[in-house]
Amino acid sequence: MADIVKNILAKPIQLADQVIKSADEASSFKADCAEIKVKAGKLVDLLRQAARASNDLYERPTRRIIDDTDQVLDKALALVQKCRAHGLVKRVFNIIPAAAFRKMAAALENSVGDVSWLLRVSAGGSEYLGLPPIAANEPILCLIWEQIAILSTGSLEDRSDAAASLVSLALDNDRYGKLIIEEGGVGPLLRLVKEGKLEGQENAARAIGLLGRDPESVEQMIHASVCQVFAKILKEGPMKVQAVVAWAVSELAAHHSSCQDLFAQHNIIRLLVSHLAFETVQEHSKYAITIKSLHAVVVDANSNQNKVNANLKEDDDDSASQGKFQYPLGRNKQTNQMHNVVTTTMAMNAQSKLKQSNGVNQTNQVPHNHHHHHQHHTHSNHSISGTISKGRELEDPETKAYMKAMAARALWQLAKGNSAICRSITESRALLCFAVLLEKGTEEVQYNSAMALMEITAVAEMDADLRRSAFKPNSPACKAVIDQLLKIIERADSELLIPCMKAVGNLARTFRATETRMISPLVKLLDDREAEISREACIALTKFACTENYLCLDHSKAIIGAGGAKHLIQLAYFGEQIVQIPSLVLLCYIAMDVPDSEELAEAKALNVLEWASKQPHLIQDQMVESLLQDAKGKLELYQTRGSRGFH
């Protein structure tokens, strides 16, 4: 860096010396040349001072200011050389306007101001330096230079303030964010994330997240080692900083999907799941509960219920008689199997700890309410392969909730369209965490968890191997997730509704023929007042009834049995345009699956399809037109004759 700056400064120093020498040799306009000489002398002194301090100079403004200074000195040299004695004829043809000297003196004075500002800003300090003359055309650029210089050389407090200033600039304008990156701001910000105090780390991490607004910007941050820095903070940093870093990860992943795998390579998925699981489910190793598979824990939990859950009020007989999986943390004193997995593992671990310590060393255990009955279980703060920051159980509830929200948000963005990451997430305890957080998390945690599940299931819909491994019908974690999704769909009163409907639709091919409990709540939403909700309900049900679903016949019968036919007829006729096509597509699939249905005949489904096939705005899509023709053909075979009895 020092050699580069010295090379940059060599030319203007030589030019300034030549200007001084030529001014001494002037034979005309001597007074004006003397003034030029004085200003050139001031400038060359500052340039030599800059050369001596080359190690401390901030390269980006140095290049810009020295380039302008070069141009000014070139013009000054040409001007004073015209004033040297060259004979009468040459002097006649070299007429110099008086204003030329005034302009040149002003330009040299501006260069003096620019170089003086460069020396001050490179020296660091928190005092306001003002704007140099070069800032007349672009004042924001000089403000950015000043803040980046402070980030590079200032005290930790000054660097924190500078990072906050860059956050404000990045929030104001996307172009300012690009300037911060172009002027070398990413490196100093990442160093502050690693080295700063709490507030400085937060400000720097927030700035990094705001700057990553396009793929090119994110790419530059990756080259600056943002993945390594963020992984280190998520492993060892204060929770408040970790939360902001998790948010920044989500921002970078949202704006440049190619960085997903790079984050995964630096163990960030595992670290985020660790934060999501803290005080949500029992801490354990990376992909297993106490080094056992989830299935093994269920078996072990069932065999040890009487020993370790003596204080839990069970209702197992009722659950067994109902023949279905209960809600995690359910109401009406019903303790579901997945909740038993969590609480049993916790209680077993707590008992082993008590035996080892004989009742001593209780300070490392944090009581936490895991049930609506206010049954408290002891929760030990285990390290997850060294990834847990000490003392994080002492953080305030707001910080813990924000950490979970940002961890879920980051997993949501990292999972989007990425099979490998989704597999890594589903092999961990993240699905169980999402199920628990959907019920008892804050609004932000719930929303981000729902969005994460929506993205994971969207990938699973396209990836058969992932779908079979992660969403097995007998998987307790999968059942817990489905229960919570259906609970939200049945309630139908929150912003979680649409992502939960999409998630259930994405999993349509994982349900057995006998498992129809998800059909009725979706059919009810066809009659919703909001067109968007009705549309999503249609799309979700279409994934059950479409020919790609092996059990489409059973699902179509279930949709008809839940009263779906009449709702679809109304939506096709009278629904808004965004609902009409999805409702027609679903109706076509049902008609092809169950063409002999009396309910379809009573609802005059054939009339609807004939009407729709004549509407130009409904048959613009060739796929819809083809479906309409196939469905009409099926219904004409089965219902034209048999429907007479229903008129």
C-alpha positions as CSV (number, residue, x, y, z in Angstrom):
1,M,0.0,0.0,0.0
2,A,2.8,2.5,0.9
3,D,4.7,1.8,-2.3
4,I,1.5,2.3,-4.4
5,V,0.8,5.6,-2.7
6,K,4.4,6.8,-3.2
7,N,4.3,6.0,-6.9
8,I,1.0,7.9,-7.2
9,L,2.6,10.9,-5.5
10,A,5.8,10.9,-7.4
11,K,4.5,12.6,-10.5
12,P,2.6,15.6,-8.8
13,I,5.7,16.3,-6.7
14,Q,7.9,16.5,-9.8
15,L,5.3,18.7,-11.6
16,A,5.1,21.1,-8.6
17,D,8.9,21.4,-8.6
18,Q,8.9,22.2,-12.3
19,V,6.1,24.8,-11.8
20,I,8.2,26.6,-9.1
21,K,11.3,26.5,-11.3
22,S,9.5,27.9,-14.3
23,A,7.8,30.6,-12.3
24,D,11.3,31.8,-11.2
25,E,12.3,32.1,-14.8
26,A,9.3,34.1,-15.9
27,S,10.0,37.3,-17.8
28,S,6.4,38.5,-18.1
29,F,3.5,38.5,-15.6
30,K,6.1,38.2,-12.8
31,A,3.7,39.1,-10.0
32,D,1.2,36.6,-11.1
33,C,3.8,33.9,-11.6
34,A,5.1,34.6,-8.1
35,E,1.7,34.0,-6.7
36,I,1.5,30.7,-8.6
37,K,4.9,29.8,-7.2
38,V,3.8,30.4,-3.6
39,K,0.7,28.2,-4.0
40,A,2.7,25.5,-5.8
41,G,5.2,25.6,-2.9
42,K,2.4,25.0,-0.3
43,L,1.1,22.2,-2.4
44,V,4.5,20.4,-2.9
45,D,5.1,20.6,0.9
46,L,1.8,18.9,1.5
47,L,2.5,16.3,-1.2
48,R,5.9,15.4,0.4
49,Q,4.2,15.2,3.8
50,A,1.7,12.8,2.3
51,A,4.5,10.7,0.8
52,R,6.1,10.4,4.3
53,A,2.8,9.3,5.7
54,S,2.0,6.9,2.8
55,N,1.4,4.0,5.2
56,D,-1.6,5.8,6.8
57,L,-3.2,7.3,3.6
58,Y,-6.6,6.0,2.6
59,E,-6.0,4.8,-1.0
60,R,-9.4,5.6,-2.6
61,P,-9.5,9.3,-2.0
62,T,-5.8,9.5,-2.5
63,R,-6.1,8.3,-6.1
64,R,-9.0,10.7,-6.8
65,I,-7.4,13.8,-5.2
66,I,-4.0,13.2,-6.7
67,D,-5.4,12.6,-10.2
68,D,-7.1,16.0,-10.0
69,T,-3.9,17.6,-8.6
70,D,-2.0,16.2,-11.5
71,Q,-4.3,17.9,-14.0
72,V,-4.1,21.2,-12.1
73,L,-0.3,21.1,-12.0
74,D,0.0,20.3,-15.7
75,K,-2.1,23.3,-16.5
76,A,-0.1,25.5,-14.1
77,L,3.2,24.4,-15.7
78,A,1.9,25.2,-19.2
79,L,0.8,28.6,-18.0
80,V,4.0,29.7,-16.3
81,Q,6.2,28.4,-19.2
82,K,4.4,30.8,-21.5
83,C,5.7,33.7,-19.4
84,R,9.4,32.8,-20.0
85,A,11.4,34.9,-22.6
86,H,11.0,33.4,-26.1
87,G,11.5,36.5,-28.3
88,L,9.0,39.1,-29.5
89,V,7.2,37.1,-32.1
90,K,6.5,34.1,-29.8
91,R,5.3,36.5,-27.0
92,V,2.8,38.1,-29.5
93,F,1.3,34.8,-30.3
94,N,1.2,33.7,-26.6
95,I,-1.3,36.2,-25.4
96,I,-2.4,35.3,-21.8
97,P,-5.7,36.6,-20.4
98,A,-5.4,38.1,-17.0
99,A,-8.2,35.9,-15.7
100,A,-6.1,32.8,-16.5
101,F,-3.8,33.5,-13.5
102,R,-6.8,34.1,-11.1
103,K,-8.4,30.7,-12.2
104,M,-5.1,28.9,-11.8
105,A,-4.4,30.4,-8.4
106,A,-7.9,29.3,-7.3
107,A,-7.4,25.7,-8.7
108,L,-4.1,25.4,-6.9
109,E,-5.7,26.6,-3.7
110,N,-8.4,24.0,-4.1
111,S,-5.7,21.3,-4.5
112,V,-4.0,22.5,-1.4
113,G,-7.3,22.1,0.5
114,D,-7.9,18.7,-1.0
115,V,-4.5,17.3,0.0
116,S,-4.7,18.9,3.4
117,W,-8.1,17.2,4.0
118,L,-6.6,13.9,2.8
119,L,-3.9,14.1,5.4
120,R,-6.4,15.0,8.2
121,V,-8.9,12.3,7.3
122,S,-6.2,9.6,7.0
123,A,-4.8,10.6,10.5
124,G,-8.1,9.5,12.1
125,G,-10.0,11.3,14.9
126,S,-13.6,12.0,15.6
127,E,-13.7,15.7,15.0
128,Y,-15.7,17.0,12.0
129,L,-13.2,17.7,9.2
130,G,-15.5,19.6,6.9
131,L,-15.7,18.9,3.2
132,P,-12.7,19.4,0.8
133,P,-13.1,21.5,-2.4
134,I,-13.3,18.3,-4.4
135,A,-16.6,17.6,-2.7
136,A,-18.3,20.4,-4.6
137,N,-19.5,18.0,-7.2
138,E,-20.2,15.0,-5.0
139,P,-20.3,15.8,-1.2
140,I,-21.7,12.4,-0.3
141,L,-18.6,10.7,-1.7
142,C,-16.3,12.7,0.6
143,L,-18.6,11.9,3.6
144,I,-18.2,8.2,2.8
145,W,-14.5,8.6,2.5
146,E,-14.3,10.2,5.9
147,Q,-16.4,7.5,7.6
148,I,-14.4,4.7,6.0
149,A,-11.2,6.4,7.1
150,I,-12.5,6.6,10.6
151,L,-13.5,2.9,10.4
152,S,-9.9,2.1,9.4
153,T,-7.9,4.1,11.9
154,G,-10.2,5.5,14.6
155,S,-10.9,4.3,18.2
156,L,-13.5,1.6,18.7
157,E,-16.1,4.2,19.8
158,D,-15.4,6.4,16.7
159,R,-15.5,3.3,14.5
160,S,-18.9,2.4,15.9
161,D,-20.2,5.9,15.2
162,A,-18.8,5.7,11.6
163,A,-20.5,2.4,11.0
164,A,-23.8,3.9,12.3
165,S,-23.3,6.8,9.8
166,L,-22.8,4.3,7.0
167,V,-26.0,2.5,8.0
168,S,-27.9,5.8,7.7
169,L,-26.4,6.4,4.2
170,A,-27.2,2.9,3.0
171,L,-30.8,3.3,4.2
172,D,-31.1,6.6,2.4
173,N,-30.1,5.5,-1.1
174,D,-29.1,2.4,-2.9
175,R,-26.4,4.4,-4.8
176,Y,-24.8,5.4,-1.5
177,G,-24.6,1.7,-0.6
178,K,-22.8,1.0,-3.9
179,L,-20.4,3.9,-3.3
180,I,-19.6,2.5,0.2
181,I,-18.6,-0.8,-1.4
182,E,-16.7,0.7,-4.3
183,E,-14.7,2.9,-1.9
184,G,-13.6,-0.1,0.2
185,G,-16.0,0.1,3.1
186,V,-16.6,-3.7,3.4
187,G,-13.2,-4.7,4.8
188,P,-13.2,-2.1,7.7
189,L,-16.8,-3.0,8.5
190,L,-16.0,-6.7,8.8
191,R,-13.0,-6.0,11.0
192,L,-15.3,-4.0,13.3
193,V,-17.7,-7.0,13.4
194,K,-14.8,-9.1,14.7
195,E,-13.0,-6.6,16.9
196,G,-15.5,-4.0,18.0
197,K,-17.5,-3.6,21.2
198,L,-21.2,-4.6,21.3
199,E,-22.7,-1.5,19.7
200,G,-20.0,-1.3,17.1
201,Q,-20.4,-4.9,16.1
202,E,-24.2,-4.5,15.8
203,N,-23.8,-1.3,13.6
204,A,-21.2,-3.0,11.4
205,A,-23.2,-6.2,10.9
206,R,-26.3,-4.1,10.1
207,A,-24.4,-2.1,7.6
208,I,-23.2,-5.3,5.9
209,G,-26.8,-6.5,5.6
210,L,-28.0,-3.3,4.1
211,L,-25.1,-3.1,1.6
212,G,-25.9,-6.6,0.2
213,R,-28.8,-5.4,-2.0
214,D,-27.7,-7.0,-5.3
215,P,-25.7,-10.0,-6.5
216,E,-22.6,-7.9,-7.4
217,S,-22.5,-6.3,-3.9
218,V,-22.9,-9.7,-2.2
219,E,-20.2,-11.2,-4.4
220,Q,-17.7,-8.5,-3.2
221,M,-18.6,-9.2,0.4
222,I,-18.0,-12.9,-0.1
223,H,-14.5,-12.1,-1.5
224,A,-13.9,-10.0,1.6
225,S,-14.5,-13.2,3.8
226,V,-17.9,-12.3,5.1
227,C,-18.8,-16.0,5.5
228,Q,-15.8,-16.7,7.8
229,V,-16.5,-13.6,9.9
230,F,-20.3,-14.3,10.3
231,A,-19.6,-18.0,11.2
232,K,-17.2,-16.9,14.0
233,I,-19.7,-14.5,15.4
234,L,-22.6,-17.0,15.3
235,K,-20.4,-19.4,17.2
236,E,-18.8,-17.1,19.8
237,G,-20.3,-13.6,19.7
238,P,-22.8,-11.9,22.0
239,M,-26.4,-12.9,21.3
240,K,-27.4,-9.3,20.3
241,V,-24.7,-9.3,17.7
242,Q,-25.5,-12.8,16.6
243,A,-29.1,-11.8,16.0
244,V,-28.0,-8.9,13.7
245,V,-25.6,-11.2,11.9
246,A,-28.4,-13.8,11.3
247,W,-30.5,-11.0,9.9
248,A,-27.6,-10.0,7.6
249,V,-27.1,-13.6,6.5
250,S,-30.8,-13.6,5.5
251,E,-30.4,-10.4,3.5
252,L,-27.3,-11.6,1.6
253,A,-29.0,-14.9,0.8
254,A,-32.2,-13.2,-0.3
255,H,-30.3,-11.0,-2.8
256,H,-27.8,-13.6,-4.1
257,S,-28.8,-17.2,-3.9
258,S,-25.4,-18.4,-5.0
259,C,-24.0,-17.5,-1.6
260,Q,-26.3,-20.1,0.1
261,D,-23.8,-23.0,-0.4
262,L,-20.9,-20.9,0.7
263,F,-22.7,-20.1,4.0
264,A,-23.5,-23.8,4.4
265,Q,-19.8,-24.7,3.8
266,H,-18.9,-22.5,6.8
267,N,-21.2,-24.4,9.1
268,I,-23.7,-21.5,9.4
269,I,-26.8,-23.8,8.9
270,R,-25.8,-25.8,12.0
271,L,-25.1,-22.7,14.0
272,L,-28.5,-21.2,13.1
273,V,-30.3,-24.3,14.1
274,S,-28.5,-24.3,17.4
275,H,-29.8,-20.8,18.1
276,L,-33.3,-21.8,17.0
277,A,-33.2,-24.8,19.3
278,F,-31.9,-23.0,22.4
279,E,-34.7,-23.1,25.0
280,T,-37.0,-24.5,22.3
281,V,-36.2,-28.2,22.5
282,Q,-33.5,-30.1,24.4
283,E,-30.0,-29.2,23.2
284,H,-28.2,-32.1,21.7
285,S,-25.6,-33.0,19.1
286,K,-25.8,-31.8,15.5
287,Y,-28.3,-34.2,14.0
288,A,-29.6,-36.4,16.8
289,I,-31.0,-36.1,20.3
290,T,-28.4,-37.4,22.7
291,I,-26.7,-39.1,19.8
292,K,-29.8,-41.2,19.1
293,S,-32.1,-41.0,16.1
294,L,-35.4,-39.3,16.6
295,H,-37.1,-42.6,16.2
296,A,-34.9,-44.2,18.8
297,V,-35.8,-41.5,21.2
298,V,-39.5,-42.0,20.6
299,V,-39.1,-45.7,21.4
300,D,-36.9,-45.0,24.4
301,A,-39.3,-42.3,25.6
302,N,-42.3,-44.6,25.4
303,S,-40.4,-47.3,27.4
304,N,-39.4,-44.9,30.1
305,Q,-42.6,-42.9,30.6
306,N,-43.3,-44.1,34.1
307,K,-39.8,-43.6,35.3
308,V,-39.0,-40.1,34.2
309,N,-42.4,-38.4,33.7
310,A,-44.0,-39.2,37.0
311,N,-45.0,-35.6,37.5
312,L,-46.6,-35.3,34.1
313,K,-50.3,-35.8,33.8
314,E,-50.7,-38.1,30.8
315,D,-53.7,-38.7,28.7
316,D,-52.3,-41.4,26.6
317,D,-55.4,-43.5,26.5
318,D,-57.4,-40.7,25.0
319,S,-54.7,-40.0,22.5
320,A,-54.6,-43.6,21.4
321,S,-58.3,-43.8,21.1
322,Q,-58.3,-40.8,18.8
323,G,-55.8,-42.6,16.6
324,K,-54.0,-39.4,15.6
325,F,-51.1,-37.3,16.7
326,Q,-51.8,-34.5,19.1
327,Y,-50.7,-30.9,18.9
328,P,-47.3,-30.0,20.5
329,L,-47.9,-28.2,23.7
330,G,-51.6,-29.0,23.2
331,R,-54.6,-27.7,25.1
332,N,-57.0,-29.4,27.4
333,K,-54.2,-31.3,29.3
334,Q,-53.4,-33.5,26.3
335,T,-49.7,-34.3,26.2
336,N,-48.7,-35.3,22.7
337,Q,-46.0,-37.7,21.7
338,M,-43.6,-35.2,20.2
339,H,-43.9,-33.1,23.4
340,N,-43.1,-36.3,25.3
341,V,-39.9,-36.7,23.3
342,V,-38.8,-33.2,24.2
343,T,-39.8,-33.3,27.9
344,T,-38.6,-36.9,28.4
345,T,-35.2,-36.3,27.0
346,M,-34.9,-33.1,29.2
347,A,-36.0,-34.9,32.3
348,M,-33.7,-37.9,31.7
349,N,-30.8,-35.5,31.2
350,A,-31.8,-33.6,34.3
351,Q,-31.9,-36.7,36.4
352,S,-28.5,-37.9,35.2
353,K,-27.1,-34.5,36.0
354,L,-28.6,-34.6,39.5
355,K,-27.1,-38.1,40.1
356,Q,-23.7,-36.9,39.0
357,S,-23.7,-33.8,41.1
358,N,-25.7,-35.1,44.1
359,G,-27.9,-32.1,44.0
360,V,-24.9,-29.6,43.8
361,N,-24.0,-27.4,40.9
362,Q,-27.5,-26.3,40.1
363,T,-26.5,-22.9,38.8
364,N,-25.9,-24.1,35.2
365,Q,-29.5,-25.3,34.9
366,V,-32.2,-23.0,33.7
367,P,-35.9,-23.7,34.5
368,H,-38.1,-23.3,31.4
369,N,-41.9,-23.8,30.9
370,H,-42.5,-26.3,28.2
371,H,-46.2,-26.9,28.7
372,H,-49.4,-24.9,29.0
373,H,-50.0,-26.7,32.4
374,H,-47.0,-24.7,33.8
375,Q,-45.1,-27.9,34.3
376,H,-41.5,-26.8,34.7
377,H,-38.6,-29.0,33.6
378,T,-34.9,-28.5,34.3
379,H,-33.0,-27.4,31.2
380,S,-29.2,-27.9,31.2
381,N,-27.0,-25.6,29.2
382,H,-25.0,-28.0,27.1
383,S,-22.5,-27.0,24.6
384,I,-23.2,-28.1,21.0
385,S,-19.8,-29.1,19.8
386,G,-18.5,-25.8,21.2
387,T,-21.0,-23.6,19.4
388,I,-22.9,-22.3,22.4
389,S,-21.9,-18.9,23.7
390,K,-21.4,-18.9,27.5
391,G,-24.0,-17.0,29.4
392,R,-26.6,-16.7,26.7
393,E,-29.3,-18.1,29.0
394,L,-28.9,-14.9,31.0
395,E,-30.0,-12.7,28.0
396,D,-33.3,-10.9,28.3
397,P,-36.4,-12.6,26.7
398,E,-36.7,-9.9,24.0
399,T,-33.1,-10.6,22.8
400,K,-33.8,-14.4,22.8
401,A,-37.0,-14.0,20.9
402,Y,-35.3,-11.7,18.3
403,M,-32.4,-14.2,18.0
404,K,-34.9,-17.0,17.2
405,A,-36.8,-14.8,14.7
406,M,-33.6,-13.9,12.8
407,A,-32.3,-17.5,12.9
408,A,-35.6,-18.6,11.4
409,R,-35.4,-15.8,8.8
410,A,-31.9,-16.8,7.8
411,L,-32.9,-20.5,7.5
412,W,-35.9,-19.4,5.4
413,Q,-33.7,-17.5,2.9
414,L,-30.9,-20.1,2.9
415,A,-33.4,-23.0,2.2
416,K,-35.0,-21.3,-0.8
417,G,-34.6,-23.6,-3.8
418,N,-31.6,-25.4,-2.3
419,S,-32.0,-29.2,-1.8
420,A,-28.7,-29.7,0.0
421,I,-29.4,-27.1,2.6
422,C,-33.0,-28.3,3.1
423,R,-31.7,-31.8,3.7
424,S,-29.2,-30.4,6.2
425,I,-32.0,-28.5,8.0
426,T,-34.5,-31.4,8.0
427,E,-31.8,-33.9,9.3
428,S,-31.3,-31.6,12.3
429,R,-33.9,-30.8,15.0
430,A,-35.1,-27.7,13.0
431,L,-38.4,-29.2,12.0
432,L,-39.3,-29.9,15.7
433,C,-38.2,-26.4,16.5
434,F,-40.4,-24.9,13.9
435,A,-43.4,-26.9,15.1
436,V,-42.8,-25.7,18.7
437,L,-42.2,-22.1,17.6
438,L,-45.3,-22.0,15.4
439,E,-47.3,-22.5,18.5
440,K,-45.5,-20.6,21.3
441,G,-43.2,-18.1,19.5
442,T,-43.6,-14.4,19.1
443,E,-45.4,-13.1,16.0
444,E,-42.1,-12.6,14.1
445,V,-40.8,-16.0,15.1
446,Q,-44.0,-17.6,14.0
447,Y,-44.0,-15.9,10.6
448,N,-40.4,-16.6,9.8
449,S,-40.8,-20.2,10.9
450,A,-43.9,-20.6,8.7
451,M,-42.0,-19.1,5.7
452,A,-39.1,-21.4,6.3
453,L,-41.4,-24.4,6.3
454,M,-43.0,-23.2,3.2
455,E,-39.6,-23.0,1.4
456,I,-38.4,-26.3,2.7
457,T,-41.6,-28.1,1.6
458,A,-41.5,-26.3,-1.8
459,V,-38.1,-27.9,-2.4
460,A,-39.3,-31.3,-1.0
461,E,-42.2,-31.2,-3.5
462,M,-39.7,-31.1,-6.4
463,D,-37.1,-33.5,-4.7
464,A,-38.6,-36.9,-4.1
465,D,-35.6,-38.2,-2.1
466,L,-35.8,-35.2,0.3
467,R,-39.6,-35.6,0.5
468,R,-39.3,-39.3,1.4
469,S,-36.5,-38.8,4.0
470,A,-37.7,-35.6,5.7
471,F,-41.4,-36.0,5.6
472,K,-42.1,-39.6,6.4
473,P,-45.7,-40.2,7.5
474,N,-44.6,-41.8,10.7
475,S,-42.0,-39.2,11.6
476,P,-42.8,-37.5,14.9
477,A,-41.2,-34.2,13.8
478,C,-43.2,-34.3,10.6
479,K,-46.4,-35.0,12.4
480,A,-45.7,-32.2,14.8
481,V,-45.2,-29.8,11.9
482,I,-48.4,-31.0,10.1
483,D,-50.4,-30.6,13.3
484,Q,-49.3,-27.0,13.7
485,L,-49.9,-26.2,10.1
486,L,-53.4,-27.6,10.2
487,K,-54.1,-25.8,13.5
488,I,-53.3,-22.5,11.8
489,I,-55.3,-23.3,8.7
490,E,-58.3,-24.3,10.8
491,R,-58.0,-21.0,12.8
492,A,-57.7,-19.0,9.6
493,D,-57.1,-15.7,11.4
494,S,-53.5,-14.8,11.0
495,E,-50.9,-13.8,8.4
496,L,-49.4,-17.3,8.8
497,L,-52.4,-18.7,6.9
498,I,-51.1,-18.4,3.3
499,P,-47.6,-19.8,4.0
500,C,-49.1,-22.7,6.0
501,M,-51.6,-23.5,3.1
502,K,-48.7,-23.5,0.7
503,A,-46.7,-25.8,2.9
504,V,-49.5,-28.3,3.2
505,G,-50.1,-28.2,-0.5
506,N,-46.4,-28.8,-1.1
507,L,-46.6,-32.0,1.0
508,A,-49.7,-33.3,-0.8
509,R,-47.9,-36.3,-2.1
510,T,-46.8,-37.4,1.4
511,F,-50.3,-38.0,2.8
512,R,-51.9,-41.5,2.9
513,A,-55.2,-42.1,1.3
514,T,-56.9,-42.5,4.7
515,E,-55.4,-39.2,6.0
516,T,-57.9,-36.6,4.8
517,R,-58.0,-34.3,7.8
518,M,-56.2,-31.5,5.8
519,I,-58.8,-31.5,3.0
520,S,-61.8,-30.1,4.9
521,P,-60.1,-27.0,6.3
522,L,-58.7,-26.1,2.9
523,V,-62.2,-26.6,1.3
524,K,-63.7,-24.2,3.8
525,L,-61.2,-21.6,2.8
526,L,-62.5,-21.7,-0.8
527,D,-65.4,-19.7,0.6
528,D,-63.2,-17.0,2.1
529,R,-63.9,-13.4,1.5
530,E,-60.3,-12.6,0.5
531,A,-59.6,-13.7,-3.1
532,E,-56.0,-14.4,-2.4
533,I,-56.8,-16.9,0.3
534,S,-59.4,-18.7,-1.9
535,R,-56.8,-18.8,-4.7
536,E,-54.1,-20.3,-2.4
537,A,-56.7,-22.9,-1.1
538,C,-57.4,-23.8,-4.8
539,I,-53.7,-24.2,-5.6
540,A,-53.1,-26.3,-2.5
541,L,-56.1,-28.6,-3.2
542,T,-55.0,-28.9,-6.8
543,K,-51.8,-30.6,-5.6
544,F,-53.9,-33.2,-3.9
545,A,-56.2,-33.8,-6.9
546,C,-53.8,-33.5,-9.9
547,T,-52.8,-36.5,-11.8
548,E,-49.2,-36.3,-10.5
549,N,-50.5,-37.3,-7.1
550,Y,-50.8,-41.1,-7.0
551,L,-53.8,-40.8,-4.6
552,C,-55.6,-38.1,-6.6
553,L,-58.8,-40.2,-6.8
554,D,-59.1,-40.6,-3.0
555,H,-58.3,-36.9,-2.5
556,S,-60.7,-35.7,-5.1
557,K,-63.5,-37.8,-3.4
558,A,-62.5,-36.2,-0.1
559,I,-62.7,-32.7,-1.7
560,I,-66.2,-33.4,-3.1
561,G,-67.3,-34.9,0.2
562,A,-66.2,-31.8,2.1
563,G,-68.5,-29.7,-0.2
564,G,-65.8,-28.4,-2.5
565,A,-67.9,-28.8,-5.8
566,K,-70.3,-26.0,-5.0
567,H,-67.6,-23.6,-3.9
568,L,-65.6,-24.2,-7.0
569,I,-68.6,-23.6,-9.2
570,Q,-69.2,-20.2,-7.5
571,L,-65.6,-19.2,-7.8
572,A,-65.5,-20.2,-11.5
573,Y,-68.6,-18.1,-12.3
574,F,-68.3,-15.2,-9.9
575,G,-64.8,-15.2,-8.5
576,E,-62.2,-12.5,-9.1
577,Q,-59.9,-13.2,-12.0
578,I,-57.0,-14.3,-9.8
579,V,-59.3,-17.0,-8.4
580,Q,-61.2,-18.1,-11.6
581,I,-58.4,-20.0,-13.3
582,P,-57.1,-21.9,-10.2
583,S,-60.7,-22.9,-9.3
584,L,-61.3,-24.1,-12.9
585,V,-58.0,-26.1,-12.9
586,L,-59.0,-27.8,-9.6
587,L,-62.5,-28.5,-10.9
588,C,-61.1,-30.0,-14.1
589,Y,-58.8,-32.4,-12.1
590,I,-61.7,-33.4,-9.9
591,A,-63.9,-34.0,-12.9
592,M,-61.3,-36.2,-14.5
593,D,-60.7,-38.1,-11.3
594,V,-64.4,-38.6,-10.3
595,P,-66.5,-38.0,-13.5
596,D,-69.4,-40.1,-12.2
597,S,-69.9,-38.0,-9.1
598,E,-73.5,-37.1,-8.3
599,E,-72.3,-34.0,-6.5
600,L,-70.7,-32.7,-9.7
601,A,-73.8,-33.5,-11.7
602,E,-76.0,-31.7,-9.2
603,A,-73.7,-28.7,-9.2
604,K,-73.9,-28.6,-13.1
605,A,-70.1,-28.8,-13.4
606,L,-70.3,-29.7,-17.1
607,N,-72.2,-26.4,-17.8
608,V,-69.5,-24.5,-16.0
609,L,-66.7,-26.1,-18.0
610,E,-68.6,-25.5,-21.3
611,W,-69.1,-21.9,-20.3
612,A,-65.4,-21.5,-19.3
613,S,-64.2,-22.9,-22.6
614,K,-65.9,-20.0,-24.4
615,Q,-64.3,-17.3,-22.3
616,P,-61.2,-15.9,-24.0
617,H,-59.6,-14.7,-20.8
618,L,-59.8,-18.1,-19.3
619,I,-58.4,-20.1,-22.1
620,Q,-55.4,-18.0,-23.0
621,D,-53.2,-20.6,-21.2
622,Q,-52.9,-23.7,-23.4
623,M,-52.6,-25.9,-20.3
624,V,-56.0,-24.6,-19.0
625,E,-57.6,-25.1,-22.4
626,S,-56.3,-28.6,-22.6
627,L,-57.6,-29.5,-19.1
628,L,-61.0,-28.0,-19.9
629,Q,-61.3,-30.2,-23.0
630,D,-60.2,-33.4,-21.2
631,A,-62.5,-32.7,-18.2
632,K,-65.5,-31.9,-20.5
633,G,-64.9,-35.2,-22.4
634,K,-64.9,-37.2,-19.2
635,L,-68.1,-35.5,-17.8
636,E,-69.9,-35.8,-21.1
637,L,-69.3,-39.6,-21.0
638,Y,-70.6,-40.1,-17.5
639,Q,-73.0,-37.2,-16.7
640,T,-75.0,-36.3,-19.8
641,R,-77.2,-39.3,-19.5
642,G,-77.1,-39.8,-15.7
643,S,-77.6,-36.1,-14.8
644,R,-81.2,-36.1,-16.1
645,G,-82.4,-37.4,-12.8
646,F,-80.9,-34.4,-11.0
647,H,-82.7,-31.6,-12.9
